[in-house]
Amino acid sequence: NESHSEFSATLDWSMKLVLLIAVPAAVGLIVLAEPLVATIFYGGVFTETDVAMTALALQAFSVGLVGFSYVKILAPAYFAREDTRTPVRIGLIALAVNFVLSVSLAWYLTSIGYAGTHAGLALAISVAALLNAALLYRGLLRDAVLKHSSGWPALLAQVFVANALMWIVIEQLDRPLAWWLGTTAMDRAWWLAITIGAGAGTYFLVLLVLGLRPSKLGIRPH
C-alpha cells in the first residue's frame, strides 16, 4: 500500500545519506587518526606512545562506523512495525560474536607481543556492529519492508571513486607523526584543518563531477 511504499522509500534514502556521510568520515578517521589525536591530546602527560595507541583504537573503531550508523536507522524500522524481538535477537548474535572476537584477538595479539592489544577489542566491536547492521538489513529485505530504488549501483561507484581520490589527497597532505609531535599546537591545528578541508572538498567535488545530484538521491520520497 501507499504507506508501506513511503516507509520503504524513506528508509532507502536514509541509507543513501548514511552512505554518503559515514563512509568518508570513516576513511578520514582511519587516515588521519594520528594527526587528530596529536592535535587534540598531545602534550603534558599525554606522550607519543599515548598518541600512537589511541590512534590505533580510533582506527579500529572507525572500521565499524558505517555499521554503527546503519544500525541506528535499520533497527527503528523493526520497532516501527512493533517487532522488538528480531533486533534483540540479532543484537545478541552480534554480542556473542563480539565476545568471541574480543577474546580471540586479545589472546592472539598478546601471544605475538603486539603493543596495541586494546585495538583488537575495538576491532571486535566494529566487526560486531557491521554484522548487526548486515543482519538487520537482510531481514528487512527478506520481509519486503525495504525495497531499493534505482540508482544504487551508480551511487556506490560514485562514492567509491570519490573516497579513493579523497584518500589520495589526504595522504599527500599528511605529514609523518614526528612532524605532528614536533611542531606547535597552532601549526598542528592549522595543517589538520587544511588537510580535512582539502579532503572534504575533493570528495564533494568528485561526486558533483560524476553527476551526483540531490534529486537523484530521492531526498523527498514519493
N, C-alpha and C positions, 0 to 999 in steps of 0.2 A: 504494500500500500504506500500512499504518499509519505506518511510519517516515517516509515521504515526506510524509504529511499533517501529522505532528507537526513535521517540519522546516519546512514551509511556514507552519504556524501560529506557530511560534516566530519566524520571520523577520517575519511580519506584525505581531505585537505589538511586536517590536523597532522596527519602522518607526514604529509609533504612538507609542512612548515617545520616540523621537528627535524626532518632530514636535512633541510637547508640550514638550520641553525646548529644542531648538535654535532653534525659531522665536522664542520670546520672548527668548531670550538674544541672538539676532541683532538683534532690534528694540531691545532695551535698549542694546546696544553702539553701534548706529548713532545713537540719540537722545542718549545720554549720553557719547559719545566724548570731547568736550572736557572735561566735568567729571571724568571718570575719569582722563584724562591729567593734568589740572591738579592733581587731588588727590594722585596718586601721585608725579608727577615735578617739578612746577613749583617753581622756587626755585634759587638759586645760578646756575650757568651754563646751566640749562635755562630758556630765555626764553619769552616769549609766542608768538613765531614758532614755536619748537620745539613748543609745545603744539598750535598750530593744524595744523602739518604732520604731527605724529604722529597727531593725531585723524583727519586725512584718511585716512591709511594704515589706521588701525584700522577706520574705517567701510567702506573698500573691502574689507578682509579679511572683515568681518562679513557682507557680501553673500553670501559663499560658505560661511558656517558650516554651513548645512543640507547643502550639497553635501559638505563635508569629513566631516560626521557620517555621512551615508548611505554614503559610500564605505567607511567603517570597518566597517559591518555588511553591506554588499552584496558586497564583494569576497571576504570569507571564505566566503560561500555558494558561490562558484565553487571555492575551494580545497577545501572540504569534499567536493566532487564530483570532486576530482582534475583539475579543469580550471584549469590555470595559464596557458594560452595566451590565453584570452579577456580576463582582467583586464589582462594585459600589453599586448595589442593595443589595448585601449580606453585604457589609460594612455598609450600612445604617441600615440594620436589627440589626447587631452587635452593632452599635452605640446606637440604641434605647434600646436594652437590657442592655447595659452598663449604660445608663441614669436611667432606672427603678431600676436596681440593686443598683446603687450608692445611689439613694435617699432612697430606702428601707433599705439597710444595715446601712446607716448613721443614719436614724431615729431609727431603732431597737437597734443598739449598743449604741446610746446616751440614749435611754429610759431605758436601763438596767445598765447604768453607766459604761460601758466598756471604759477603758482609751484609747485603741488604735483604735478609730473610723476611723482613716485615713486608717487603714488596710482594712476596708470594701470597701473603694474606690479602693484600689489596687486590691482587690479580684474581684470586679466587672469588672475591666479592663481585668483581666486574664480570667474570665469566658466568656467575650465577644470575646476575642481572640480565645479561644477554639471553640466557636460557629462559628466564622468566618471561621476557618480552616475546621471545620466539614462540613459546607455548601458548601465551595469551593470543598472539596473532594467529597461530594455526587454528585455535578454537573458534575465533571469530570468522575466519574464512570457512571453516567446516560447517558452521551453523548458518552460513549465508548472511550473517549480520553485517559483515564488511564486504563490499564489492568495490574493487578498484576502478577508478575512472581511467580513461585513456591518457596516454602521455607519460606513464611511469617509466617505461624503458628509456625514453628520451631524457627525462628528468634525472634518472640515475646516471646516465652517461655524462650529462652536463655537470652534475655535482662531482663526479669522479674527476673529470678533466680540471674543473675549477680548483678542487682541493689539491690535485697534483701540482698545478702551477703555483698555487699559494704556498705549498710546502717548499718548492724550489726557491721562491723569492725569500721566504723566511730563512731558509738555510744559508742563502747568500749573504743576508744581512746579519745573521747571528755571529757572535764572537765566542772564542774559547772561554771556558769557565774562569780561567786565570784572569782574563780581561775583566769580566764582570766583578770578580772579587777584588781586583787591584785598583779599580777606578773609584771615583766618588759616588755617593748615593744619587746625586743630581744627574751625573752622567749616565748612570745605570737607568734611572727612570726615563731620561730623555731618549736614550737609544732604544729602550724597550718600547716606548710609545711609537717611535718611528717604525720599528720593525712590525709591531702589531698593526699599525695603520696601513703600512705598505701591503702586508699580507691580506688584510680585510679588503683593501681597495682592489687588489688583484683578483680576489675571489669574486666579488660582485661584478667587476668589470668583465671578467671572463664569462660569467653567467649571462650578462647582457649581450656580449658579442655572440654567444652561442644561441641567442634567441629566446632566453627565458624572460617571460613577462608575467606579472601578477595575474593577468587574465587567463593565462594558460594553466595556472595552478588551480583554477576553480575556487578562488578565495571565497566567493559567495555561492555556495552550493545551491542547485536548483531543486 
